[in-house]
Amino acid sequence: MIRVAIAGVAGRMGKTLVQAIADKSAEACVTAGTTLADDPQAGQDIGLIAGTGALQVKASTSLDSCAEAFDVLIDFTSPAVTLAHLEWCRIHRKAMVIGTTGFTAEQKQQISDAAADIPMVFAPNMSAGVNISLRLLALAAKALGDDVDIEIVETHHRHKKDAPSGTALRMGEVIAEALGRNLDEVAVYGREGITEERDRKTIGFATIRAGDVVGDHTVIFAGNGERLEITHKASSRMTFASGAVRAAIWLEGRPAGLYSIDDVLGL
């Protein structure tokens, strides 16, 4: 059985991860978790924090205090915190599942470099449905080519900090790769005022932040006379948490390397 630590265990995603692991009790168990030093739930039982019942495991304020208690860390925190945890895991040879989004290209390179020393799964979205959608997007892009305009619309809850979402950006990357384009050169992030006629080579992004939406993504392939839309809607954080737990279980015994959800799903 793999022993799992959860970064940010008192947060919305952290609590959901504890609940997801409870559903996989034959394969994984929560043996550690961290909170911010000033979090009022620091030192409390992780199970009680998540509402799953007492686990006899207290939330720590640092990984140092629970270094011997876990095999893999699941991290959905923030880029700066995740990278600090990554360096710690690299030194202590702990596997890692990273679901954090909002990394810069340079930060992503740091993650790739660390994979020389530890096994990790890094994905902007842990949902099986989203990752199957990426395959469909590549297929659609190759088939429709330059005969359509491509727009990506994403909606998330009002608390999400990065925009566009990591999932939306990954969708754009997959589409651009399928079309032989460089996303950095063709992405358009919002429009305002009087603009020129749309360049068909571009890939547009529209971002909505409202309410408690967990995550909706729609990619529009619009041609003359017809429009294809590929949509994924998440109604619960559990879909991401379950994917992350599946990845953590899959990592057990794997050699150092950077793995994707495709690897976990056998795609």
Backbone torsions as a table, in degrees:
resi	resn	phi	psi	omega
1	MET	NA	134.1	-178.4
2	ILE	-86.8	139.1	-178.8
3	ARG	-97.6	124.7	-171.0
4	VAL	-114.4	136.0	170.0
5	ALA	-108.7	145.9	-178.8
6	ILE	-122.2	121.3	176.2
7	ALA	-78.5	138.4	-179.7
8	GLY	66.6	44.9	-170.8
9	VAL	-66.3	-19.7	-179.8
10	ALA	-90.5	-3.0	179.8
11	GLY	-83.4	176.4	-178.5
12	ARG	-58.9	-46.6	-179.0
13	MET	-73.2	-36.5	179.7
14	GLY	-60.5	-44.9	178.7
15	LYS	-63.1	-40.4	179.8
16	THR	-64.9	-36.2	178.0
17	LEU	-64.5	-40.2	176.9
18	VAL	-60.5	-42.6	179.2
19	GLN	-64.8	-39.6	-179.8
20	ALA	-65.6	-38.8	179.7
21	ILE	-69.1	-31.4	176.7
22	ALA	-60.2	-30.2	178.3
23	ASP	-78.7	-11.0	-179.4
24	LYS	-117.1	35.3	-170.8
25	SER	-61.0	-19.6	178.9
26	ALA	-81.1	-16.7	-175.1
27	GLU	-118.0	-23.0	-176.6
28	ALA	-148.2	155.1	175.4
29	CYS	-144.9	147.8	177.1
30	VAL	-83.4	119.6	-179.0
31	THR	-120.3	-2.5	178.8
32	ALA	-163.3	160.6	177.6
33	GLY	-167.8	151.6	-178.2
34	THR	-121.7	153.1	172.2
35	THR	-134.7	169.9	172.8
36	LEU	-66.7	152.3	-176.8
37	ALA	-60.3	-31.6	-177.9
38	ASP	-96.2	9.5	178.6
39	ASP	-71.8	130.0	-179.5
40	PRO	-62.7	-16.3	-179.4
41	GLN	-93.9	1.2	175.7
42	ALA	-60.1	134.1	179.8
43	GLY	87.6	-6.2	178.9
44	GLN	-87.2	162.5	178.9
45	ASP	-66.4	128.6	-176.1
46	ILE	-61.4	-39.9	179.4
47	GLY	-63.7	-38.7	178.7
48	LEU	-70.0	-35.3	176.3
49	ILE	-60.8	-42.0	-176.3
50	ALA	-86.1	-11.3	179.5
51	GLY	81.2	22.4	-179.4
52	THR	-101.5	-3.8	-173.5
53	GLY	102.3	153.1	-174.7
54	ALA	-58.0	136.2	178.6
55	LEU	-112.6	-3.9	-176.9
56	GLN	61.3	32.3	176.5
57	VAL	-130.2	122.2	-177.0
58	LYS	-95.1	145.1	177.7
59	ALA	-69.2	127.4	-179.6
60	SER	-96.8	163.0	177.1
61	THR	-100.3	0.1	175.9
62	SER	-157.7	158.0	177.7
63	LEU	-71.7	-25.3	-179.1
64	ASP	-59.0	-35.5	-175.3
65	SER	-77.6	-7.9	179.4
66	CYS	-133.5	28.1	-172.9
67	ALA	-58.4	-35.1	-176.4
68	GLU	-91.5	2.2	-170.6
69	ALA	-95.0	-9.1	-174.0
70	PHE	-142.3	163.5	-179.9
71	ASP	-107.9	-32.7	-176.7
72	VAL	-140.2	140.9	178.3
73	LEU	-107.1	130.6	172.5
74	ILE	-103.4	126.3	-173.1
75	ASP	-129.9	117.9	174.4
76	PHE	-125.0	39.6	-171.5
77	THR	-89.1	-104.1	179.1
78	SER	-140.8	158.9	-175.9
79	PRO	-52.3	-47.6	-177.0
80	ALA	-64.5	-44.3	-179.7
81	VAL	-66.5	-44.3	-179.5
82	THR	-60.3	-41.9	-179.1
83	LEU	-67.3	-34.6	175.6
84	ALA	-65.9	-42.1	176.9
85	HIS	-64.9	-37.3	179.6
86	LEU	-60.4	-45.5	-179.9
87	GLU	-64.0	-39.1	177.6
88	TRP	-63.0	-46.4	-179.8
89	CYS	-64.2	-34.1	178.7
90	ARG	-65.0	-42.7	179.5
91	ILE	-67.5	-40.0	-175.5
92	HIS	-94.6	4.0	176.6
93	ARG	56.9	51.5	175.8
94	LYS	-107.1	138.4	175.6
95	ALA	-69.5	161.5	-175.4
96	MET	-148.0	141.5	171.9
97	VAL	-116.4	119.6	-175.4
98	ILE	-112.6	116.4	176.6
99	GLY	-113.0	2.9	178.4
100	THR	-63.3	144.8	176.3
101	THR	-120.7	172.4	178.0
102	GLY	94.4	12.2	179.3
103	PHE	-72.8	146.6	171.1
104	THR	-80.6	169.7	178.4
105	ALA	-60.6	-39.1	179.8
106	GLU	-65.4	-39.7	179.2
107	GLN	-68.1	-37.5	176.2
108	LYS	-62.4	-34.0	178.1
109	GLN	-66.7	-35.8	176.5
110	GLN	-61.1	-39.3	178.4
111	ILE	-64.9	-44.8	178.8
112	SER	-60.9	-41.0	-179.9
113	ASP	-63.5	-39.2	-177.8
114	ALA	-67.0	-24.0	-178.9
115	ALA	-66.9	-10.3	175.1
116	ALA	-70.5	-20.0	-174.6
117	ASP	-113.0	-27.0	-176.6
118	ILE	-137.7	153.5	174.8
119	PRO	-81.6	137.8	177.9
120	MET	-152.4	150.4	171.3
121	VAL	-109.1	124.5	-179.6
122	PHE	-126.0	120.5	-179.3
123	ALA	-152.5	139.3	177.8
124	PRO	-70.2	-16.3	178.0
125	ASN	-149.9	126.1	-176.1
126	MET	-91.2	-0.1	-177.4
127	SER	-71.5	133.7	175.4
128	ALA	-62.4	-40.6	-179.2
129	GLY	-61.4	-42.6	179.0
130	VAL	-63.2	-42.9	-176.7
131	ASN	-71.4	-28.4	170.6
132	ILE	-70.3	-37.1	177.1
133	SER	-59.4	-36.9	179.3
134	LEU	-61.0	-37.9	176.6
135	ARG	-64.2	-41.3	179.9
136	LEU	-66.1	-36.9	-179.7
137	LEU	-65.5	-41.6	178.4
138	ALA	-63.3	-41.3	178.6
139	LEU	-62.8	-45.8	-179.4
140	ALA	-64.4	-42.4	-178.8
141	ALA	-62.5	-44.3	179.8
142	LYS	-64.2	-38.8	-176.9
143	ALA	-73.3	-38.2	-175.1
144	LEU	-91.8	-23.0	173.7
145	GLY	53.9	-133.5	-176.9
146	ASP	-90.4	13.4	-178.3
147	ASP	-90.7	3.2	-178.3
148	VAL	-135.1	158.3	169.4
149	ASP	-94.2	139.2	-175.6
150	ILE	-118.5	124.6	178.9
151	GLU	-129.9	140.5	179.2
152	ILE	-118.1	121.7	-179.2
153	VAL	-116.4	125.5	-180.0
154	GLU	-129.6	142.4	179.7
155	THR	-128.3	132.0	176.4
156	HIS	-139.5	169.3	179.9
157	HIS	-61.0	161.2	-174.5
158	ARG	-67.0	-13.8	-177.8
159	HIS	-90.0	-11.2	-175.7
160	LYS	-67.3	134.4	-171.9
161	LYS	-94.5	-36.4	-176.5
162	ASP	-92.3	145.3	179.0
163	ALA	-150.2	138.3	-9.8
164	PRO	-61.7	167.0	-179.7
165	SER	-64.5	157.5	176.7
166	GLY	-60.3	-34.3	178.6
167	THR	-66.6	-44.0	178.8
168	ALA	-61.0	-42.3	179.5
169	LEU	-65.3	-38.9	178.8
170	ARG	-65.4	-39.4	175.7
171	MET	-59.1	-43.5	178.1
172	GLY	-63.0	-40.3	179.3
173	GLU	-63.1	-44.2	-179.2
174	VAL	-62.2	-43.7	179.9
175	ILE	-65.8	-45.2	-179.6
176	ALA	-62.1	-42.9	178.9
177	GLU	-61.6	-40.5	-179.7
178	ALA	-65.0	-28.6	-177.9
179	LEU	-98.1	1.8	179.9
180	GLY	72.0	29.8	179.5
181	ARG	-112.2	163.2	174.9
182	ASN	-103.5	116.5	-175.2
183	LEU	-58.1	-36.5	-179.9
184	ASP	-59.3	-28.0	-176.9
185	GLU	-91.4	-23.3	-173.1
186	VAL	-113.7	-6.7	-177.9
187	ALA	-72.0	139.3	174.2
188	VAL	-124.0	117.2	-175.7
189	TYR	-103.7	82.8	178.2
190	GLY	88.0	153.2	179.5
191	ARG	-134.5	148.9	-179.5
192	GLU	-153.8	143.4	176.9
193	GLY	75.0	-157.5	-179.3
194	ILE	-85.9	118.4	-178.4
195	THR	-115.1	163.2	177.2
196	GLU	-76.5	169.1	176.8
197	GLU	-56.4	142.2	-175.8
198	ARG	-62.4	132.8	174.6
199	ASP	-83.0	120.2	-176.3
200	ARG	-63.3	-18.7	-179.9
201	LYS	-77.5	-14.8	-176.9
202	THR	-80.5	160.0	173.5
203	ILE	-123.9	116.3	-174.7
204	GLY	-90.4	150.2	176.9
205	PHE	-127.3	134.8	174.3
206	ALA	-127.3	133.2	-174.6
207	THR	-119.5	131.8	176.6
208	ILE	-122.8	132.3	175.6
209	ARG	-124.2	114.7	-174.8
210	ALA	-161.3	140.9	170.6
211	GLY	55.2	-137.5	-175.7
212	ASP	-117.2	27.3	-179.0
213	VAL	-60.6	124.0	-178.6
214	VAL	-69.9	-44.5	177.8
215	GLY	167.6	114.5	175.1
216	ASP	-121.0	135.1	177.4
217	HIS	-134.0	129.3	175.3
218	THR	-130.7	129.4	173.9
219	VAL	-108.8	126.5	-176.9
220	ILE	-107.3	124.5	171.9
221	PHE	-109.0	100.7	-172.8
222	ALA	-109.2	117.0	176.7
223	GLY	-112.9	-167.6	177.2
224	ASN	-83.3	112.7	176.0
225	GLY	93.6	-9.6	177.1
226	GLU	-156.4	158.8	-179.1
227	ARG	-142.7	129.2	175.7
228	LEU	-106.8	130.5	177.5
229	GLU	-124.7	130.1	175.9
230	ILE	-114.4	119.5	-172.1
231	THR	-124.9	139.7	169.7
232	HIS	-126.9	132.3	178.4
233	LYS	-126.2	128.0	176.4
234	ALA	-104.4	125.8	-179.3
235	SER	-101.1	-6.5	-178.8
236	SER	-152.0	143.0	175.0
237	ARG	-64.7	-15.6	-178.1
238	MET	-60.5	-30.7	-180.0
239	THR	-63.7	-36.5	177.8
240	PHE	-76.1	-40.4	-179.8
241	ALA	-63.8	-43.6	179.9
242	SER	-62.0	-39.2	177.6
243	GLY	-65.2	-39.4	179.4
244	ALA	-67.1	-40.5	178.3
245	VAL	-66.1	-41.1	176.7
246	ARG	-59.0	-40.2	179.0
247	ALA	-66.0	-41.0	-179.9
248	ALA	-62.4	-42.4	178.5
249	ILE	-65.0	-40.9	-179.0
250	TRP	-63.9	-31.6	-177.0
251	LEU	-69.6	-19.5	-175.1
252	GLU	-56.8	123.1	178.1
253	GLY	81.9	-0.1	-179.9
254	ARG	-77.1	148.7	175.3
255	PRO	-73.7	165.9	177.7
256	ALA	-55.2	141.2	179.9
257	GLY	161.6	163.5	179.1
258	LEU	-101.9	114.4	-176.3
259	TYR	-111.5	157.4	179.7
260	SER	-114.2	172.0	175.6
261	ILE	-65.9	-27.7	173.5
262	ASP	-56.0	-42.4	178.7
263	ASP	-63.9	-44.0	-179.7
264	VAL	-62.9	-41.0	-177.9
265	LEU	-82.9	-7.8	-178.8
266	GLY	74.8	27.5	-179.9
267	LEU	-86.8	NA	NA
